[in-house]
Amino acid sequence: MKALFIGQTYIDVTFLADEMPSGDDKAVARDYAIAFGGNAVTAAFCCAKLGIVPDLLTSVADDWLGRMFIDMAARYAIPVHHRKVAESSLSFIMPRGGQRAIVRCRDVDYLHPMPPLNLAGCRGLHLDGHQPDAALHYAKTCREAGILTSLDGGGLRANTHDLLAFVDVAVVAERLCEQMELTPAGMLDYLASRGCRIGAVTQGSQGVVWYDETGTRHHLPSLAVPAERVIDTNGAGDIFHGAYMYSAMAEPTRSWTEHFTFARAASAHAVQRLGNEASLPSLLDIAAAMSGFAERAGAVTIS
């Protein structure tokens, strides 16, 4: 096992339309994409495409959508450890104007306990907080073994506070700040108080505020992708996580400034494509984004 990612599987149906119909109205979408979804799941596919194929512990149902997902994972040679559920989870996503509206249909009633996994050779663990029992168990196990642990803190979950005590790299969304009634600077204080070696808050077009191993705070601006080239921002954050995990495992001697700069370029590539699979970058795509876009202007106060 090279790495372990733990999360919740979705099948994402992403469509471009001018408006969402209601009542008896109908509308025809301009384009659509069907792909894998879920925070840690999308990150795992990104990491695999870049060259480090992780194992994936995720929800899988014995239905046609579940079988579709297994086929998707097989194309990337991702070993899937099934956490069985009765029904597959779906997301319906409508990107528009740099934002996206989402309707989720989710089954999180796991029918069996988490499976015991052999972590021999594992270099990294990435979590999104789903499967709270498995997330906490493997975070503790990996921390004790000296394996890099990472959390995508997209939102507040019942185990977030406890889980952070075993997380080396916590990269959270502004949504978590809002849920906890903290400013981004206050969130960085909180992550540091939980013992996270690296803490960060992603702020969309404003970039990332974060602190390094010394506690020094930084602002990494986003890349200035022209608005007319931004098609679908959904999944760009998950790809950011998958890319920095790849970078940290592939080049462990590099700084976290370099890991996050690499991941920023992966996200800049992603927002120009429709659907998660089309958004996955190659190493060449990331290099092209790094050289092709300037940093967005504007300072962010993080003190």
C-alpha positions as CSV (number, residue, x, y, z in Angstrom):
1,M,0.0,0.0,0.0
2,K,1.5,3.4,-1.1
3,A,-1.2,5.5,0.6
4,L,-4.7,5.3,2.1
5,F,-7.6,7.6,1.4
6,I,-10.8,7.3,3.4
7,G,-14.1,8.9,2.4
8,Q,-17.6,8.7,0.9
9,T,-18.3,7.8,-2.7
10,Y,-20.6,9.7,-4.9
11,I,-21.5,9.5,-8.5
12,D,-21.6,13.1,-9.7
13,V,-23.9,14.3,-12.4
14,T,-22.7,17.8,-13.4
15,F,-24.7,19.8,-15.9
16,L,-24.6,23.3,-17.4
17,A,-27.9,25.1,-17.6
18,D,-29.1,28.7,-17.3
19,E,-31.7,27.9,-14.7
20,M,-33.2,25.1,-12.6
21,P,-36.8,24.3,-13.6
22,S,-39.5,24.0,-11.0
23,G,-43.1,22.7,-11.0
24,D,-43.9,21.3,-14.5
25,D,-41.2,23.3,-16.3
26,K,-38.5,21.6,-18.3
27,A,-35.1,22.7,-19.4
28,V,-32.3,21.3,-21.6
29,A,-28.8,21.4,-20.4
30,R,-26.0,22.7,-22.6
31,D,-23.6,20.0,-21.5
32,Y,-23.2,17.4,-18.8
33,A,-20.6,15.0,-17.3
34,I,-20.9,11.9,-15.1
35,A,-18.0,11.0,-12.9
36,F,-16.8,9.8,-9.5
37,G,-17.4,12.2,-6.7
38,G,-16.7,12.7,-3.0
39,N,-14.0,14.7,-1.3
40,A,-11.3,12.0,-0.5
41,V,-12.4,9.9,-3.4
42,T,-11.8,12.6,-6.0
43,A,-8.5,13.4,-4.2
44,A,-7.5,9.7,-4.5
45,F,-8.2,9.7,-8.3
46,C,-6.1,12.9,-8.6
47,C,-3.2,11.4,-6.7
48,A,-3.4,8.2,-8.8
49,K,-3.3,10.1,-12.1
50,L,-0.3,12.0,-11.0
51,G,1.6,8.8,-10.3
52,I,1.0,7.6,-6.7
53,V,-1.9,5.2,-6.6
54,P,-3.5,5.1,-3.2
55,D,-5.8,2.4,-1.7
56,L,-9.3,3.7,-1.1
57,L,-11.6,2.8,1.8
58,T,-15.0,4.0,0.7
59,S,-18.7,3.4,0.6
60,V,-19.8,1.0,-2.1
61,A,-23.3,-0.4,-2.8
62,D,-24.2,-3.5,-4.7
63,D,-26.2,-1.7,-7.4
64,W,-25.5,-0.5,-10.9
65,L,-24.0,2.8,-9.7
66,G,-21.7,0.9,-7.4
67,R,-20.5,-1.3,-10.2
68,M,-20.0,1.8,-12.3
69,F,-17.8,3.3,-9.6
70,I,-15.8,0.1,-9.3
71,D,-15.1,0.2,-13.1
72,M,-14.0,3.8,-12.8
73,A,-11.5,2.9,-10.0
74,A,-10.2,0.0,-12.0
75,R,-9.3,2.3,-14.9
76,Y,-6.9,4.1,-12.5
77,A,-5.8,0.8,-10.8
78,I,-7.0,2.1,-7.5
79,P,-7.5,-0.8,-4.9
80,V,-11.0,-0.3,-3.4
81,H,-11.8,-1.5,0.1
82,H,-15.6,-1.7,0.3
83,R,-17.6,-0.3,3.2
84,K,-20.9,-1.6,2.1
85,V,-24.1,0.5,2.0
86,A,-27.5,-0.3,0.7
87,E,-27.7,2.4,-2.0
88,S,-25.1,4.4,-3.9
89,S,-24.8,8.1,-3.2
90,L,-25.5,10.7,-5.9
91,S,-24.7,14.4,-6.3
92,F,-26.5,16.6,-8.8
93,I,-24.3,19.7,-9.5
94,M,-25.1,22.9,-11.4
95,P,-22.1,25.1,-11.9
96,R,-22.8,28.8,-12.6
97,G,-20.8,32.0,-12.3
98,G,-17.9,30.5,-10.5
99,Q,-20.2,28.9,-7.9
100,R,-22.1,25.6,-7.9
101,A,-25.4,24.4,-6.5
102,I,-25.5,20.8,-5.3
103,V,-28.2,18.4,-4.4
104,R,-27.0,15.2,-2.6
105,C,-28.6,11.9,-2.1
106,R,-26.5,10.1,0.5
107,D,-26.5,6.7,2.3
108,V,-24.1,6.7,5.3
109,D,-25.6,3.7,7.0
110,Y,-22.6,1.3,6.8
111,L,-23.8,-2.3,6.9
112,H,-20.5,-3.7,8.2
113,P,-17.6,-2.6,10.5
114,M,-14.6,-1.0,9.0
115,P,-12.2,-3.6,7.5
116,P,-8.7,-4.2,9.0
117,L,-6.1,-3.0,6.5
118,N,-2.4,-3.8,6.2
119,L,-0.6,-0.5,6.2
120,A,2.8,-1.9,5.3
121,G,4.5,0.5,2.9
122,C,1.9,3.3,3.5
123,R,3.4,6.8,3.2
124,G,0.3,8.9,3.6
125,L,-3.3,9.0,4.9
126,H,-5.9,11.4,3.6
127,L,-9.3,11.8,5.2
128,D,-12.4,13.9,4.6
129,G,-14.1,13.0,8.0
130,H,-16.6,10.5,6.5
131,Q,-16.6,7.1,8.1
132,P,-15.8,8.6,11.5
133,D,-14.9,5.4,13.2
134,A,-12.5,4.4,10.4
135,A,-11.1,7.9,10.1
136,L,-10.2,8.1,13.8
137,H,-8.9,4.6,14.0
138,Y,-6.5,5.0,11.0
139,A,-5.5,8.5,11.9
140,K,-4.3,7.2,15.3
141,T,-2.6,4.2,13.8
142,C,-0.8,6.2,11.1
143,R,0.2,8.9,13.5
144,E,1.8,6.3,15.8
145,A,3.6,4.8,12.8
146,G,5.0,8.1,11.7
147,I,2.8,8.1,8.5
148,L,1.8,11.6,7.2
149,T,-1.9,12.3,8.0
150,S,-4.0,14.8,6.2
151,L,-7.6,16.1,6.7
152,D,-9.9,17.8,4.2
153,G,-12.0,19.9,6.6
154,G,-14.8,20.8,4.3
155,G,-17.3,21.0,7.0
156,L,-17.9,20.4,10.7
157,R,-18.4,16.7,11.6
158,A,-19.1,15.1,15.0
159,N,-15.5,13.8,15.3
160,T,-13.6,16.9,13.8
161,H,-12.2,18.1,17.1
162,D,-11.0,14.6,18.2
163,L,-9.7,13.7,14.7
164,L,-7.5,16.9,14.5
165,A,-5.4,15.6,17.4
166,F,-4.0,13.0,15.0
167,V,-3.7,15.1,11.9
168,D,-0.4,16.5,10.6
169,V,-1.8,18.6,7.7
170,A,-5.3,20.1,8.1
171,V,-6.6,22.1,5.1
172,V,-10.1,23.4,5.8
173,A,-12.6,25.4,3.9
174,E,-14.1,28.7,4.8
175,R,-17.4,26.9,5.4
176,L,-15.8,25.3,8.5
177,C,-14.8,28.7,9.7
178,E,-18.4,29.9,9.4
179,Q,-19.8,26.8,11.1
180,M,-17.4,27.3,14.1
181,E,-17.8,31.1,14.0
182,L,-14.1,31.7,13.6
183,T,-12.2,34.0,11.3
184,P,-9.6,32.4,9.1
185,A,-6.9,33.6,11.5
186,G,-8.9,32.2,14.4
187,M,-9.2,28.9,12.6
188,L,-5.4,28.8,12.1
189,D,-5.1,29.4,15.9
190,Y,-7.5,26.5,16.5
191,L,-5.7,24.1,14.2
192,A,-2.4,24.9,15.9
193,S,-3.9,24.3,19.3
194,R,-5.0,20.8,18.2
195,G,-1.4,20.0,17.3
196,C,-1.6,20.2,13.5
197,R,1.9,20.7,12.1
198,I,0.5,22.5,9.0
199,G,-2.8,24.3,9.0
200,A,-4.5,26.1,6.1
201,V,-7.8,27.7,5.1
202,T,-8.8,27.7,1.5
203,Q,-10.6,30.8,0.4
204,G,-11.5,30.2,-3.3
205,S,-10.4,33.0,-5.5
206,Q,-8.5,34.6,-2.6
207,G,-6.2,31.7,-2.4
208,V,-5.0,29.9,0.8
209,V,-3.9,31.3,4.2
210,W,-1.7,28.8,6.1
211,Y,1.0,28.3,8.7
212,D,4.2,26.2,8.4
213,E,6.1,24.0,10.8
214,T,7.5,27.1,12.6
215,G,4.1,28.7,13.0
216,T,4.9,31.4,10.4
217,R,1.8,32.5,8.5
218,H,1.6,32.8,4.8
219,H,-0.8,33.8,2.1
220,L,-0.7,31.9,-1.2
221,P,-2.8,33.8,-3.8
222,S,-4.8,31.9,-6.3
223,L,-3.8,31.8,-10.0
224,A,-5.7,34.3,-12.2
225,V,-7.6,32.0,-14.5
226,P,-9.7,34.3,-16.7
227,A,-13.4,34.2,-15.8
228,E,-14.5,33.1,-19.2
229,R,-12.3,30.0,-18.9
230,V,-13.8,29.0,-15.5
231,I,-16.4,26.3,-16.2
232,D,-16.8,24.1,-13.1
233,T,-15.3,24.8,-9.7
234,N,-16.8,21.7,-8.1
235,G,-14.0,19.2,-7.2
236,A,-11.2,21.8,-7.5
237,G,-10.6,21.8,-3.8
238,D,-10.6,18.0,-3.7
239,I,-8.0,18.0,-6.5
240,F,-6.0,20.5,-4.5
241,H,-5.8,18.0,-1.6
242,G,-4.9,15.1,-3.9
243,A,-2.2,17.1,-5.5
244,Y,-0.5,18.2,-2.3
245,M,-0.7,14.7,-1.0
246,Y,1.0,13.5,-4.2
247,S,3.7,16.2,-3.9
248,A,4.4,15.5,-0.2
249,M,4.8,11.8,-0.9
250,A,6.7,12.1,-4.2
251,E,9.0,14.9,-3.0
252,P,9.1,14.8,0.9
253,T,12.2,17.1,1.1
254,R,10.4,20.0,-0.6
255,S,8.7,22.7,1.5
256,W,5.0,23.0,2.1
257,T,5.1,26.3,0.1
258,E,6.2,24.1,-2.9
259,H,3.5,21.4,-2.2
260,F,0.7,24.0,-2.0
261,T,2.0,25.9,-5.0
262,F,1.9,22.6,-7.0
263,A,-1.6,21.9,-5.7
264,R,-2.7,25.5,-6.6
265,A,-1.8,24.8,-10.2
266,A,-3.7,21.6,-10.2
267,S,-6.8,23.4,-9.1
268,A,-6.3,26.1,-11.7
269,H,-6.3,23.4,-14.3
270,A,-9.4,21.7,-12.8
271,V,-11.8,24.7,-12.9
272,Q,-11.5,24.9,-16.7
273,R,-13.1,21.5,-17.2
274,L,-16.6,20.0,-16.7
275,G,-16.8,17.1,-14.2
276,N,-14.3,15.6,-11.9
277,E,-12.7,13.1,-14.3
278,A,-12.0,15.7,-17.0
279,S,-10.7,18.0,-14.3
280,L,-7.9,15.6,-13.2
281,P,-4.5,17.1,-14.1
282,S,-1.4,15.4,-15.4
283,L,2.1,16.6,-14.4
284,L,2.3,18.4,-17.7
285,D,-1.1,20.1,-17.1
286,I,0.2,21.4,-13.7
287,A,3.4,22.6,-15.3
288,A,1.4,24.4,-17.9
289,A,-0.9,26.1,-15.3
290,M,2.2,27.2,-13.3
291,S,3.7,28.9,-16.3
292,G,0.5,30.1,-18.0
293,F,-1.2,32.0,-15.2
294,A,0.0,34.8,-12.9
295,E,-0.9,35.1,-9.3
296,R,-4.1,37.0,-8.6
297,A,-3.4,40.5,-7.2
298,G,-4.6,41.5,-3.7
299,A,-3.3,41.1,-0.2
300,V,-5.1,39.1,2.5
301,T,-4.6,39.9,6.2
302,I,-4.0,36.8,8.4
303,S,-2.6,38.2,11.6
